[in-house]
Amino acid sequence: MAPPGKRHRAQSTKIQVIKRRLAKFQAKYLTTDFAKRLVFDPSLLWVSAILLLVGELFVNVLVIQRIPYTEIDWIAYMQEVEGVVNGTWDYSKLKGDTGPLVYPAGFVYLFTILYYLTNYGKNIRLAQYIFCGIYLITLALVFRIYSKSRKIPPYMLIFICCTSYRVHSIYVLRLFNDPVAIMFLFCSINLFMEGYWTLGSVFYSFAVSIKMNILLFAPALLLAYIASQGIYGTLKQLTICAGLQIVLGAPFLLANPLAYLIGSFNLGRVFLFEWTVNLRFLPEEIFIHPGFHITLLLLHVVLLAIFAKPWFRYMKSFAKLQPTGVGIVSQLFLLPLFTANLIGVAFSRSLHYQFYVWYFHTLPYLLWSTPYSIWMRLCILGFIEMCWNTFPSTYASSAILHVCHFLIICGIFWRRHPTKDLKIDIKKDK
């Protein structure tokens, strides 16, 4: 046993060490400068992300418990998959209260699992909690993308989480299939960012098999394949994507191939005018006219062609710099991907309220890729939110939504060339 004097000196030394550590902690973290960094520094976005994920868990539980569920498509989904459960593989015979089945095979398999987990679709509350999990997983995947790319400031995560009643409603009060497809999409994007191209293609193709809108990302993804994988590698990835669709659709293709292809990948589908968010200002006869649909498609293709050259330059730079492991390099990959999707949304023949999740989580990234001031960006984001929360849509809300889309696309076009700031940030991260 040590003498009392030595024990006292040892205890005193330990206390001094603890005090020094506390002083260092206080000097480093308990300062105004560090508090500002938590709000504005993209490199510390992960701190806000963790706190907001925990907060979102409680918010969603509160929403589920306090706000009544609204039935729109869930029962129809269950009726459609119930036909498969009962042995019907002919797509033309699979129907629900809202009409025939119009989604690919992945939707059927995934919602069949939900069918059994929720007592044949009857346990709505359990389904809501499952979709709460889907929401939180999606949010975590989005936050990881933002943290790695270091594009947006942490305070923008509050706008993603706390300002959109519509998005929370789509996930946990409506139970649409769109959020499920988006979750697999963001999973694939995270994999692509890490260089797992084959696994990313599997998840991307599975997302397409749940809902076809995921194809809006395809033009930019094709350029990414070519730039990073070469021609043979691109053919390999496209084969994986197509092969998964064939494997998933095989039982339906064998039963009635034409019905499956027309039903699940129907590019000519006509939407109901009463639900449109973006084209309320048009007469209904123009809204449903095939000539108008072709015009939108041509404009969509033209705009993709205009952006193709700068996108390919971005993707080649990404392929070259990705092996360095510097997270900010992912900006070169993300901007073309998110912009391609925005262009597709902007020229959609109709947008329904649940389609908001197609691009909601990418809006801050897109806005921070424009030359506009912070207040201008926040105003655009606020107007978009207002448009999606206007029910039923009006001439004004539809027109404002188009103006906002136009401003974002123009802003991205003006800054379509890689900036010196990105190059400087890459050097700092090395």
N, C-alpha and C positions, 0 to 999 in steps of 0.2 A: 504494500500500500504506500502511495506517495505521501510525503509529509504535507501538513495543512497548507504551508506556504506555497508549495508547488501546485497543489490543487487549486488554490485561489488564483495563482498566476495563469494556469491553464484555462480556468473559467473566464478570467478577464480577457484573455486572448481570443477566446471563442466569441465573446460578446462584441469585441472590437471588430472581428471579421464580419459578424452579422451586421453591425452598424455600417461598415464600409460598403457591404453589398446593398443594404437598403438605400444608402446614400447614392450609390451608382444607379440603382433602379429608379430612384426618384429623379435624379438628374437626367436620366435618359428617357423615361416614359411619362413621368408626372409633370409634364411641362406643356405650356401653351403650344409650342411648336409641334410637339408630337401629336397633340390633340388635332391640330390643323392637318397634319399628315394623315391621320386616320380618316379625315373627311375628304381630302383632296388628292392624296398620293395613290396612284393606281397600284403601286407595289405593295401597299398595305390593304388592298381591297379584301383579301381573304379574312381579315379580322371582322369587318362588317358583314361579310358573307356568312360566317359562322353564327354571329349574333342574330342576323335576320332569319336564317334557317330555323333556329330555335323559336324565334318569335312567330314565324309563319306556321309552325306546328300548332301552337296555341290558337292562333287566329283561325286557322282552318277548322280546328275542333269546335271553336266557338260558333263559327258560321254553320257548321253541320248541325250543331245542337239547337241553335236559336232561330235559324232562318229556314222556312219550309222548302222542301224539295219540290221542284217543278218538273213534271213529266213532259218530255218532248219526244225523244227517240229511244230511250232505254227499253221500253216494252217492245217496240218494233225490232230492236236489235236481238232481243231474247227470242222473239217469235221467228226471226230469220234463222238463227243458229239452231233453234229447236227442230226446224225442218231437217237440218243435217244430222242432228242427234237421232232423229227418227228414221234416218236412212235415205234421205233425198239428196242426191248429188247433182241433179239437173238444176242449174242456176235459174232457169226460167220458171221453176216451180217454187223458188224460195222467196217468200213474201212476208211482210209485216203490216201493221196498221197504216204505216205511212207510205206503203208501196213496195215494189220489188227490191230485192237485195242489189245494191249498186257498188259494193266494195269488194276488193280482191280477197283471195283465199286467206291471207294472213289475218284479216279481220275476223273471219269465221273461226279460225282456230283459237285466237286469243280470247274472243268473246264467248266461245264455248267453255273455256276454262272459267271465265267469270260467271257463266251460266251455272256451272256446278258449285263454284265457291259461294254463290249468293242464293243457294237453295232454289235453283231454276229461275233466277232473276227476281225472286220475291223479296229477298232481304235487301231492301234499298239502302238502309243505313250502313250495312257492311260494304256495299258497293261504293258508297260515298267515302268511306274510310280508305278503301283501296285506291280510289282516285285521289284522295288526299296524299297517299304515298307516292302516286305517280307525279303529282304536282311538286312534291318536295324533291324527288329524284331529278325531275326536269330542272328545277331551280338550282340544285347542286351542280348539275352538268353545265348549266348556263354560267353560273358563278365561276366555275373552273375555267371556262373559256375566257371570261372577262379578266380573271386574275392572271392567267397565263399571257394573254395578249397585251395587258397593261394599256388599254386604249381609253377606258372611261374612268372617271373619278369614283371613289367609293360611294359618295352621296347619291349617285344615280341609282344605286341598288334600292334605295328607299322608294324611288319612283316605280321601279319594277315590282316591288312587293306591296307597297301600301297605297298606291293611287288608282288601282284598277279593280273596281267591283266586278266589272264584266268578266275579267279573266278568272277570278275566284269562282264566279258563278258558273262559267263554262266547265270548270274542272269538277267542283264538288256539289253543285246544285243542279246540273243538267246531265252530266255523265255522257258527254259526246265522245266519239271515237277519235276526233282530231287531236286531243292531248296525248293519247297513247302513241299515235304516229309521230308526233313531235318529240316525245321522249326518246324514241329509238333514233330519230334523226340526230338529236344533240349528242347522243351516245356515239353515233358514227362520226360526227364532226370531231369529238374529242379523240377518237382513235386515229383519224386522219392526221390530226395535228401532231400526234406522237409517232407517226410513220407506220402505223399498223394498217396498211392499205387494204389487205385482203379481208381482215376482220371488220374493218370499217365498211367495206363494200357489202358484207353480209348484213350488217345492221342497217345500212342505208336501204338495201333492197327489201329487207323485212319491213322497214317503215313504209316503203312504197306499197307493199302488199297489204297494209292496213288502210291507207288512204292515198289516192293517186296524186294529191297536191304536192307531195314530197318531190315529184318530178320537176317542180319549178326550180329546184336547186341544180338539176342535172346539167344544164349548159356549162355552168362554171366548174362543176365537178369533172366533166369531160375534159376541159382544158387542164385541170389539175392532174388528171390521169396522164394526159399526153406529156405535160411538162416534167412530171416526176418519174413516170414509169416507162416512157417511150412508147412506141407503137405496139410492140409485142406485149409489154406490160399492160397497156390500155386494153388490148384485146382480152387479156386474161381477166382483168377486173370486170369488163363488160360481160364476159362469159359467166363469171360468178354471179353478177347481178341478174342476168337473164336466166341462168340455170336455177337459181333459188326460186324465181317466179314460176318456172316450169314444174319444179318439184312440189311446191306448195299447191299449185293449181292442178296437179296431175289427176286427182280423183274427179274433179269437175270437168276437166278437159276430156277425160275418157268417157264421161257420161253424156256431155253435150258441149263440145268445144266452142261452137259458135255462140251459144247462149252465155257461156262464161266470159268469153272475150268481149262481147258486146255489153254484157251487164256490168262487169267489173272495171273495164277500161273504156268507158263510153265517153269519147271526147266531144260528142255532139249533144250531150245531155242538156235539156232546156230547164232552167230553174224557174221557180215561181216568183212572179213580180212582187207579190205581197211581202216577201221576206228580204228583198234587196236592200243593202246598206249603201251601196255606192252609185246606183243608177236610178234613184227615185225621180230625178228630174226629167227622165225620158218618157215619152208616151209608151204604153205597153206594147203596141204593135211594132215599134222600133226595137224595143228591148228583146222581143222574141224572134226578130227577123234574122234569118240565116246570114244575110248580107252584112248585118251589123257585127255578127259573131266573127265572120271572116275578116272584116276590117280590123277588129281588135287583135286577132291573131297575127295579121300582117304587121301591125304597129309593134306588137310584142317582138316579133322576129327581127324587125328593123332595128329596134333599140338594142336587142341582144347583139346584133351584128356591129353596131356602133361601139359597144363596150368591149367586144371580143378581143381587140388588139391590146388595149391596156391590161385587161384581165390576164391574157396569156403572158404578158411581160411580168406581171405580179407573180403568177404561178411559177414561171421559170426562176425568178429570184427566190421564191419560197423553196423550190426544189434544191437550189444551190446552197441556201443558208440553213435549211432544216437540220442537217447533220451537226451543226454547231451546238444544238440544244438550247439556243437562246429563245425564250418564250415569246418575246416581242415579234419575232420573225413570223409568227402565226397571223399577224395582221395582214400579211401579203396573201394569205390563203382565205381568210375570213371575209374580207371586203368583197371580192368577186362573188363568193357564195351567197352572202346575205343580199347583195345588190341584185343578183339574178332572181332571187325569190321575190324581192320587192317589186321588180319590174313585172313579174308574173302576177302578183297581187294587183298591181295598179291597172293592168289590162285584163283583169278577169271579167268574164261575161256577167258575173254577179257575185257579190260577197254576202254571205249570211252571217249572222252574229257570231256563231261559233268559229268562223274562219279567222277571227281576230288573233287567235293563238298561232296562226300560220307564221306571223311575223312580229308579234308583240315583243318577244324577248330580244329581238335583233334591232329594234328601233333605236335604243340608246347608242348602240355601236354605229349604226348608220348615220345618226345625227352628229356624232362626234367625228365623223369622217368628212363632214362638210366644213366650209370656211365661215359659217355663220357664228354670230356671237352666242354666248351661253344662254342669254335670255331669249334669243330667237329660237334656239334649239328647244328650250323648255316650252316656249309658246306653241311650236309645231307639235310637240308631244302632247301638250294639253288639248289642243284642238282635235288631234286624232282620237284621243280618249273621249272627248265630248261627242264626236261623231258616232263612235261605236256604242255610246251609252244613250243615244237618242233613239227612242222607240215609240212609235214607228219612225223610220227615217223620213226626213223631209227633203225638199229640193235643196235647201241651204246646207243641211248636214252632208248630203251626198256631194255637193259641189265643193264644200270646204275640204272634205276628205281627199278629193282629187287634187286640189290645190296643194295640200300638204305633201302628197305623194310626189307631185311635180317638183316642188321645192327641194325635197330630199334628193331626188334623182339628178336634178340640175346641180345641186351642191356637190354631189359625189363626182359628177362629170367634170366640174371645174377643177377638182383636185384629183383627177384620174391618174396623174403621174406621181410616182413615188417621191416623197418629200425628203428634204435634207434632215428634217427632225427625226424621221424614222431611222435613217442611217446613223445619226448621232446616238440615238437611244440604243441601237444594236451594239455600238461600240462600248457604251457604258455598261451594258449587261454582260459583256464578255469577261 
